[in-house]
Amino acid sequence: MSYPLLVGPLSELDEHMARLETAQDVLDHLRHVGLVNDSRLVQVRPQFSSGVSSTAALSALVSAGLLTQYQADELLAGRGSELVLGGYRVLDRLGKGGMSHVLLAEHAVLGKRVALKVLAASVRFDPDARRRFVREARAAAAVDHPNIVHVFDIDIEHEPSYLVMEYVDGVNLQAAVARQGTFSAGEAAAVGVEVARGLAAAAAAGLVHRDIKPANLLVDRRGGVKILDLGIVRFPGDDTLPPASGNEVILGTIDYLAPEQAVNSADVDARADIYALGATLYFLLAGHPPFPGSDVRHKLAAKQYCDPPPIHRLRPDVEPELSQAIARLMMRDPAARCATAEEAIGLLTPFASFGPDYPGRLFRSNRPSTICENPHAGLERDFNPLPPTERIRKPVCQTVPSDATDSPATHASTQTEH
């Protein structure tokens, strides 16, 4: 039994073998890339006569459990060599974004399942994207906590570069609401407590996440919640993230970032994550962010000068006291917010209560999306309605409308990150 430990760019042999026309082409290619071990290939070889097409062979291998449907599709598309990364065999795609893809994989020898975050082809040789990759790995290595997804390893020299992450069989909160509707008050508060525990651990390590949002929070099948994606985390004493993250550029996701983060993304502390937690809980209960809509400049102005409607006005079943607690997490003035994640835990705990159907209802009927930017993986593979993490270049004119919530539709320029 042999497994390749490193797969690089396609050689001439790879290119020839990638043109799969017959069953024999498929078997030869599988042996070449090491996707299926030789002993299993020997067992299936007698099933394929010389006239069997590559499509029929791949379909039979999927039915026999030797390949996943994703692997078969990639092989047919000529991307078989991309299904082995280092010592890992790729099984499926979990998420897809502008800067990275997230793949379900298993270790070729140990059989352990992991999530591999792989730099997208468009940025594989971008030094800024590669530095961000390394930052994410460093940040995850600095914190060991059950409410934060673990990053086990990074191979920045491999082509493509990839992170080896904990695989979570779960669903992100954006997908959970899209599929199953808003959360109960007790569920939202309990999720908030779990997230705050992870934030407390990050803050203890001196980290500010800067991109807490529903899509970056996973609920596993036991109801635990994990924070992922530390790509734009702020380290102690670190005021830069390439490219410039000073006053000209906003880092984060516009619907959930704190007002002060919109002013200067580099000069924020843990209270920015507290605001994002409050905005996330607002989403879980309302089904939309605190300031819905598509106009970036409108949102920026609203964050600075307006408060969203109290959540109990939108959801009469939510206790006013919980509504007030969420409002405190989202105070525009950082000094008026909870100063620490521990304080947020104390604020939310009295309302936290998971119902008897939680988290089972989140996984009913649909295949879950896990560790992913795409909340509808398994529903519509390429459909992605998420608000992306962005580098938002501020408008030249900074005039604030007299009523931010009724400002005319004008747009700041944005660059999607992932």
N, C-alpha and C positions, 0 to 999 in steps of 0.2 A: 504494500500500500504506500503510495507516494503522494505528497502534497507539495506544491511549490511554495516557497517562502517569500518570493518576491516576483511580481509581475510588472514589467515596465511597458514602454511603448510597443505597439504592434511591430513585429518583425515581418520580413517578406513572407515567411511561412505562415504567420498569423493572418496576414491579409489574404493569402490564398485560401486558408482554411475557413476564414470568416464567410466565404461565399458558399453557404451550405445548400446543396442541391439534392443530395441523396442521403439515405440513412447512414451510409458508410461515412460520408462527410461529417455528419453529426457525431458519430462515435469517435472518429479520429480527433475531432475538435475538442470533445469532452476530455479525452485522454490528454491532449496537449495542454489544455489550460488547467487540468486537475480538478475540475468541478465535481466529477463523480469518480470514486476510486475504481481501480482497474478490475478488482474482483467482481464488482457489481455490473460493470460493463460486459464482462465475459458472460455473465448469466443471461443478459438480455440480447446479446448478439444473435443467437439462433432465431430470434423472432423476426428479424429483418431480412427479407430477401433483397436481391439486387434491384428490384423494381420499386421498392418503397421510397417515397419522397421524404425530404427532410421535414416537411410539415407534419406528415403522418407519423414519422419517427418521434418527433418532439412531443406530439400529442400522446403517443403511447408511453413515453417516458414520464410525462406528467401523470397519466392515469396510474402508472406503476409506482408513483411516489418517489421516483429518482430525481425529478426536477420539479420546481415550482412553476406556476404559470408565468410569473415574472421572468424567471430564468429562461424559459422557452422563448418568450417574446424577445428578450435581449439577444439570445443566440440567433434567432431568425433575422434580427436587425443587424447582425454582424458585430455585436458588442460583447461577445462571449468572454474576451480577455479581461473585460472590466468587471466580471463577476467574481474575480479572485483578487483580494487586496491584502497584501502581506500574507499572514497566516489565516485569513478569514475568507469564507465563501459567502457571497451575497445571496440572500434568499428572496428579498422583496424590497420595494421602495416604500418608505413610511412617510416621507415628506419631500417637497420640492420647493425651492425658493430661488431668488435671483443670485445669491452668493454661495449657496450650499444645497446639497441634497442629503437626506438622511435615509440610510438603508438598514434594513434588518439583516443581520449576518450571524454566522456561527463560526466558532473556531474550528478549523479543519480537523484537528486532532482531539481536542477536549470536548467539542460539541456544545460549548457554552454559547448561549445567544447574547448578542450585544447589538447596540445601535452604532453604526458608523456614520459620522458626519463628514461628508466629502466636499471639498471645494468644487464649485461649479466650473465647467470648462471655460467660461468667460472671464474668470478671475484667478485661474490656477497659477498664473505667473505674475499676478499683481502683488507687489511687495506689501502694500497696505493690507490686503486681504489676508496674506499669510501671517503678518504680524498680529492681526486680530485673532486669527486661529490660535496662535501661541498664547495670547492673552487669555482666551477662554480656557485653555488647558491649565494655565498657571492659576487662574482664579479658582477653578474647580478643585485643584489639588490643595489649595489653601484651606478648604472647608470640608470636613467629613461629618455630614449630618443626614439623617434619614429623610429630611424634607428638601434636600437638594440632590438633583441627579448627579451621580458620580461620573467623572471622566477618568478612565483608567490609564490611557496612553495616548500618545500623539506620534505620528510619523510625518514630519514636515518635509522630509527629503523624498518620500515616495511620490510617484506621479500616478494618480493625483494624491495630494496630501489628505490625511484623514485623522479624525479623532475617534478613539474607541470609548464609547459611553455605555453606561448602564442601560439595559433594555427594560423599559417599563411597559408592561401590558396594561395600558390604560387609555384614557381619552382626555384631550385637553379641554379646558373649560369653555373655550369658544365653540368647539364642536359639540360639547355637551348641551349647551343652550340651543344651538342651531338644530340639533336633532330632537331633543326631548323637552325643550321649553325652559322657562325660568326656574330658579331654585326656590325652595321654601325658605322662610326667614331663618329657621334653625340650621338648615343645610349651609346657607351662605355664611352665617356666623361661624359655624364649625370649620368650614373651609378656610375662612379668614384666620382662625386660630392656627391652623396647620401652616399656612403660608407665613404668618408672623413668626412662628418658631424657626422656620428656615431663614427668614430675614434677620432674626436675632443672632443666629450663628454666623451669617455673612457679616453683620455689623461688628461682631466680636473679632472677626479677622480683619476688620478695617475696610471691608468692601461695600460699595454701593452698587446695586444691580443696574439701575437706571433703565430697565425695560421690563418691569413687572407688568403683566397684562394677562388676560384670560388664555391666550394662545401659548403662553410660556409657563402654564401651570397644568400639571397632569394629575388626574385622579386615577389611582390604580384600582384593581378589582376588589381590594379590601377596604377602600375608602381613604387610603392615605393620599396626601397631596405632595407633589414634588415640584420644585422650581427648576427650570432649565434655561439654557441659553445665556451664558455669561459673557457674550461676545463684546458688549460695550460696558462691562463693569468698570468702575473707577477704583483703582488701587490707592492705598495710603500715599499721599504726597505726589500722586500722578495726576497731572492736570492736562494731559494731552492724549489724544487718540487719533491716529492718522486717518484721513487728513484732518486739518485743523478742527478742533472742537471748542473753540472760544466763542466770542460773541457773535460771529457771523453765521454760525451753524448750530442747529439744534439737533441733539442726538436723542433718539427715543421714538416712541410711538405716540403720535399726537393726541390720541383720545385718552391716554392714561398718564402721560408725563405731568409732573408737578409744574405750577406756574413759574417757580424759580429756575427749573430746568430749562424752560423755554427762554429764559433771559440769558443764562449762562450754564450750559450743560456741564462744564468742567468744574464749576464751583458749587457742588451740591453735596449734601450729607445724607445720612440714613433716613431723614425725614422725607426726602423725595420718594423713597420706596414706600413709606407709609401712605403718602398721598395716592400713589399708584395702586396700593392695596385697597384703599377706600373706593377708588374709581372702578376697580375690578369687582368689588362686592356690589356696587351700584349696578353694574352690567348684569351680574347674576340675578339680581332681583327685578330690574326693569326690562332686561332684554336688549338694552342698547347702552352705549356709553353716556356719561353725564351730559355731554354736549354733542348730540348726534348731528349728522350732516356731513357734507363733503368739502366745505370751504375751509381751508387751512387758516387763513387770516381771521376769519370769523371765530374759529375755535381758540386761536391764540389770544384774541381780545377778550373772549368770554372767560377764559381761564384767569386772566388778570383782574377782571372787574366785576364778574358775576358769580353767583352761586347757583348750582343746578337746583331744580325743584326737589324738595325733600322727598325721599323715596317713599315715605308712608302716604304721600298724596297720590302717587302713582300706583301703589300697592297698599290698599287700606288694611290688608291682613298683616302688614308689618307693624310691629309695635313702635310707637313714636320714640321710645327710648332707644331702640336699635337704630332707627332712622337718625336720631341725634348722634349716636356713636359713629355711624358712617360719615355723617357730616363733619364730625370732629377730625376724622382721619383725613378729610379732604379740605380742611381749612386753607384758604389762599395764603395766609401768613404762616410760614413754617413754625414760628414761635407759638402759635395757637394750637398746633397739632399735637398728637402724642409725640413725645420726644424720643421714645424708643419703641422697638417692637414688643418688648416685654409689657410696656404700658398698653399697647394695642391688644395684646393677649388678654390682659385684665379687663379691658373695655368690652371685648367681644364674648368672652367665656360665659357670662350669665345667660346669653341667648343661644349658645351653641347646642344643637341637638340634631343628630342624624336620625332620620325616619327609618322604619323597618324595611323600606324598599330601596334604601340607599346603601351602596352605589349601584345596585343591580339594575335599576331603571335606566341608568346612563348607558348601559351596554346592550339593552334590549333591541332586537331586530336588526341592528346594524353592526358591521365589523368595526371595531374601534380604530381610531387613528392614534398612533403613539410616537412620542418624541418627534413631533413634526410641525412644520410651518403650515401645512395644508390641513385644515380641520375636517375636510370631507374625504380624506383618503379612504377608499373602500366604498364611497358613495359615487363620487365623480372624480376620477383619479387626478385630473388636471384642473379642477375647479377650485379657485382659491379666493374667497371674498375677504380675507383677513386684512385689517389695517396693518401695513408692513412697518417694520422698524425703518426709520428714515433718517437721513441727514437732510434737514430742512433748512434751506438757505432763506434767511429772513428777508422780508420785503424791504426795499430801499426806503420807502416812506413808512415811518413808525407812528404816524398820527393815529390816535385812538378814537374811534367813533364815540359819540355821546352816549349811545346805547349799544353796547357790544353785542347784545343778543339780537339786535335788528340791523346789524351792519350789512352793507351791500356786498354782493358776491364778488370778492376779489381773491386772487390766489397767490400764495407763496410758492416758490419752486421747490420741488422735492426730488430726492434721489432714493429710490428704494434700495434698502440694504439686503433684506432677505425675505 
